[in-house]
Amino acid sequence: METLLTGLAMGESPRWHENRLWFSDWGAQEIVAVDTDGNSEVVIRTPFGLPFCIDWLRDGRLLVVSGRESLLLRRERDGSLVTHANLRSISDKAWNEIVVDGRGNIYINGGPGIIALVTPDGSARQVADGIAFPNGMAVMPDNSTLIIAESHGKKLTAFDIEVDGSLSNRRVWADLGGGAPDGICIDADHAVWYADVPNKRCVRVREGGQVLHTVTVDRGCFACMLGGADKRTLFIVAAEWRGMEKIAEVAQARTGRVLTTEAPAPGIGWP
């Protein structure tokens, strides 16, 4: 395990994009990009609240989930942030994670355990509900399957993606026992890595729940992403965790880090 970056308030939503790892630093209200040598840049300081999660449209424009405001924002070429979709009509509860698939369909989760779809034409609708604290999402490279982490359900759940972007055939992809999955990513063996805050680890599992690898660290793991030149580097954003009631204290302590380790298979799919 190597340490790439320290001093973060609380990192979330790591994404490998244009040869750098991008992530949201919640406590600092920043979106940061860092290269594999540890050179970092604050790309955006958000004028709103927490930048919950990020991904990109197929044309390269950055999307930012302004979760508490129920807005999906888009960064224009001139650097300005504009509203891409207003999600209040679906739910005024906080929105969380985002993934854009290879066809440009945008999936966002949060609220009262739901997933919403924003299609390329800008329309938004709910496509799933009843999820026990929805967290990380990933889509297989053929755009056929969406996998979501149910943190309170201690499982990974899969859906088939229909031609119109709807989700069907809900099923348990992996029962994680005592695992509490947060951010996830997929590798070329069609295994899923999930980050686990309370158990201070990242775990690689096969469909059905067989544990293939476990990486244990000294603080809560919030999310993970495969990237690097050959996509065989597992990036982990981690920080000490003292509970939601002490989130400001955690941010002020700046115990957040980006950690790296070599992975057995390269990353695939979306994000």
N, C-alpha and C positions, 0 to 999 in steps of 0.2 A: 504494500500500500504506500503510495506517495501522496504528499500534500501539494496541490497545485496553487491554491489561493487561500488566504486566511483573512480574518477581520470582517467577515460578513455579518450583517444583522440576522438574517434568516433567509437562506436561499431556497428557491422552489423552481419548478418547471424548467429543468435544463433541456436544451435543444442544441444539436450539432448542426451548424449552418455556416456555409461559406468559410470553412476551415477554422472556425472558432466555436467554443461552447458559449451559448447565450443562456442566461437565466434571469429570473426575477429575484431581486433582493427585497423581500417584503418590508422588513423593518426600516430600510433606508429609502423605500419608495423609488427604487432604481431598477432599470434593466441594464445588465452588465454583460459584456462579451470578453472572453479571455482565450488566448491562444495556448498552445501546448507548452510554451516556454514560461507561462505565467504572466504574460503581459496583458493587463486588463484595461478596459475602457468602459466608462459609464456612457451608454448609448442614449438613454432617456432617463430624465428625472421626471417622474409622473406628477402632474399638477393635481391629480385627484387622489384617492386613497391608495390602497394596496394594488399593485399590478399583479393580479392573482396568477395569471398564466399567459403564455405567449405561443404563437405559431405563425406560419406565413401563408398568405395566399399563393396560388400557383404562379402569379405574376411577380412574386418577390416582395410584395408589401407586407409589413409586419402587422399582426393582429395582437391586441392586448385585451385581456378580460378585466374590465373594471367591475369587479364582482359585486361590491356593495351597492354600486349605482345601477346594477342590472344592465350594463352597457357592454357591447363589444366594440372596441375602438380600432381604427385603422390608421397606420402611419403613412402619410402621403410622401411623395418624392421630395417635397420641400421640408420634410421633417415635422409638419403639423399633424396633430391627432384629430381625427374626425370620427363621428359615429358611423360604424358599419352596420350595426343592428341594435335595436332597442328590444330588450328581452322582458320588459316589465309586464307586457300583456300575457306572457306565459307564466312568469313568477317574479314577484318583487323580493324574494329571498335572495341571499347571496349566491352568486355563481362562482364556479371554481375552475375546473380543468377544461382544456380545449385540445382538439386534434383536427387537422385538416387532412382529408384523405387525398388520394391521387387524382380524383375527379373534381376536386375543389369543393366538396361538401364539407361543411364545418359542423362538428359535433361539440356541444358545450354541456357540461353537467353542473349540478348543484341544486340550489333551491330545496324543495322538499323531496329529495331523492329522485330527480328526473334527469333525462337527457333531452336536449333540444337540438334540432337540425336547422342550420342556416344554409340554404341552397345557393348556388352561384348567382341566381337571379335576385337574391336578397330577401326572399321570403323565409319566415321562421315558424317552426311548429314543434310541438312536443312529440317525441318518438318513443319514449320509454319512461316508466315510473316505478315506484316501489323498490328503489335501490337503497341499500343500507349504507348511508354516507358515501356517495359517489366520489371517487378520487381519480387517480391516473387512468388514461385511456390510450389505446394504441390500435392501429389498423394494420391487418396483414397486407403485404405488398400488392396482392392482386385485388385489393379493395373488397374482398368478399366477407371479411369478418372483423367486427369490432370487439375488443376485449376491454373490460372496465374493472377497476379495483373497487370492491365494496369493503371499505375499511372496517365498518362495524359488523359486516357479515362475515369477515375473515375468509374471503374467497375472491377468486377472479371469475367474472361472468362473461360469457360470449354471446354475441348476437350475429345472425346473418344480416348482411347489408343488401337490401333490395335495389333494383335498378333506379328507383326514384329516391333512394337514400333512406327509406324507412328501415326500421330494425325489426327482425322477426326471429323466431326459433331461439328464444332465450334459454340458456342452459348454464349449468355450473361448469366452467372450464377447469378450475382447480380449487378443491377444498384445501385451505391452508392451515387447518388445525388451529394453532395458537398464533398464526401470523396475522398482522394488521397491515395490509397493503396500502401504500400511498402511491407515489409515482411509479410508472412501469415503462418498460421498453421490450421489444421483440428482437430475437437474434435469428441467424440463418438456419439454425436447427429447429426453428419454430418453438423454441422455449421462451419463457417470459422471465425477465428480471423484475422483482418488485422491491421497493424500498420499504423499510419497516421502522417507524419512529420508536415505539416503546421497547422493541426488542433489539434496537441499535444494530441493524444488519441490513444487507441486501441479499436476497435469495433468488436463485435461478431454479425455476420449476418447469416440468413438462406438463402437457395437457393430461389431466387426471390427478395431478398433485404431487408426482414424484419429485423430490428435492434432488437437484443435480449438483448445485454448488451453494455455499454460504460464505459471505464475506462479512465478518464482524468488526465493528469499529467501536470507538469509545464515546459516541454520542448518537443522537437520533438521526436516522437516515430518512430524509424527506422525499427524495426522488433520485432517479438514476437515468443515465442515457449512454448509449454506445456511440462512440465517435472516434476522432483521430483519423490519421491518413488512411488506415485500412479498416476503420470502424471497429477495431478490436480493443479499444480502450473503454473501460467502464468508468464513467464519471459519476461521482456520488456527491450530492449536496447534503451536508449534514450540519447539525448544530445541537447544543445542549437543549433539552426540552424540559420545561418546568410546569407545563399545563397552560391551557388557554387563558386562565385568569392572570398569568404572569407573562403574557406574550410581550408586553412592553419592556419588562425587565430582561427577558431573553434578548430582545433586539438591542437593548442598550449595552448588554454584556459583550456583544459581537463575538460570539463563539463559533459563528458559522464558517464552514470551510468547504472547498471543493477538493475532493480526494479522487485519486485515480488508481486503477489496477488493471492488469491485463485480463482480457476475457477469452474464453475458449472458442467463441464464434462471433463473427461480425454482426453488427446491427443491420436490420432490414425494416421495411415497412414505414409507417407514419406514426408519430413524428420522426 
